[in-house]
Amino acid sequence: MGRKSQELSAAWKDRIVSLFKQGFSYRKIGKLVKRSHATVQYIIKKFKTGSTDNARRQGRPRVISQRESHQLVREA
């Protein structure tokens, strides 16, 4: 199965990192940006080890959604 939530944009990640540099705690940052403290912790961990960029995906993106694919199978 795929991800169940949207990825955070680079602007949000930069905001989280800047709040961390200002000395805010994970929980306080989470409340300010309305994300869980675990998400904030993960982003800061990625920042400390390198980059917060979104990972590239392997393969070609789907042309039709999973739902459309099932509908085509049913119609055929």
C-alpha positions in Angstrom: 0.0 0.0 0.0 1.0 3.6 -0.6 1.2 6.5 1.7 -1.9 7.6 3.5 -1.0 11.3 3.8 0.3 14.1 1.8 4.0 15.0 1.8 5.0 18.2 3.5 6.2 20.9 1.1 9.7 22.3 1.3 8.4 25.5 2.8 6.8 23.7 5.7 10.0 21.7 6.3 12.1 24.9 6.2 9.7 26.4 8.7 10.1 23.4 11.1 13.9 23.5 10.8 14.0 27.3 11.5 11.8 26.8 14.6 14.1 24.1 15.8 17.2 26.3 15.3 15.4 29.0 17.4 15.3 26.5 20.3 11.7 25.2 20.3 10.9 21.7 21.4 9.5 19.0 19.1 6.1 19.2 20.7 5.9 23.0 20.6 6.9 23.0 17.0 4.3 20.3 16.3 1.6 22.5 17.9 2.6 25.6 16.0 2.6 23.8 12.5 -0.3 21.5 13.4 1.7 18.2 12.9 2.5 15.4 15.3 5.8 15.7 17.3 6.9 12.4 15.6 6.6 14.1 12.2 8.6 17.1 13.4 11.2 14.7 14.9 11.5 12.8 11.6 12.1 16.0 9.6 14.7 17.3 12.0 16.5 13.9 12.0 16.6 14.2 8.2 17.9 17.7 8.4 20.7 16.7 10.8 21.9 13.9 8.5 21.7 15.8 5.3 18.7 17.1 3.4 15.0 17.4 4.0 14.1 17.0 0.3 11.4 14.6 -0.7 12.7 11.2 -2.0 12.5 10.4 -5.7 10.2 7.6 -6.7 11.2 4.6 -8.7 9.4 3.9 -12.0 6.9 5.7 -14.0 3.9 7.4 -12.3 0.5 5.8 -12.9 -1.5 7.3 -15.7 -4.8 6.2 -14.2 -5.7 5.7 -10.6 -6.2 2.3 -8.9 -9.9 3.0 -8.7 -10.1 3.7 -12.5 -8.2 0.6 -13.1 -10.7 -1.5 -11.1 -13.6 0.1 -13.0 -12.1 -0.7 -16.3 -11.7 -4.4 -15.3 -15.3 -4.5 -14.1 -16.6 -3.0 -17.4 -14.5 -5.4 -19.5 
